[in-house]
Amino acid sequence: MPRYFTDEHEWIDVEGESATVGITDYAQEQLGDIVFVELPDTGSQVEKGGEAAVVESVKAASDVYAPITGEVMETNGALEDEPALVNTSPEEEGWFFRMTIGDASELEGLMDDKAYKAFVDNL
């Protein structure tokens, strides 16, 4: 299962015709303690680079952007009761939503693990 990253610190795991999206460990470290997550509606369309969710921490509220275009199929309901999952497991249990892959070619502009690590090291 390939994982890609955006320069806005979202990750996306590709699984066949669908994908799972969340924010990176680096992003949650920058935000601090997550207190609320606003997820997109199931069935809504998200556009690559468009706002898809909102995460609020004790420091600030930040938008989470869609890494690719597609339709939201499922959201992580566990985040409503336990938004701190984004802090404790940002790249596994703290995922935000699952979506269809509207245009697989959009994945080509994203970073792989090695490129993302180099990107973060230069921040």
Number of C-alpha atoms within 10 A of each C-alpha: 8 11 17 22 25 22 12 15 18 20 28 27 17 20 13 10 11 18 22 22 27 28 25 23 18 13 17 21 13 11 18 15 18 23 20 19 25 16 20 19 15 14 12 12 17 22 15 16 14 14 15 22 19 16 21 18 18 11 12 12 15 15 15 23 22 25 28 26 20 22 19 23 18 17 19 15 14 14 21 15 11 14 21 21 19 28 21 15 14 21 21 15 15 22 23 28 23 22 26 22 21 17 12 14 9 13 20 9 12 18 18 16 14 10 13 18 13 11 13 11 8 7 5
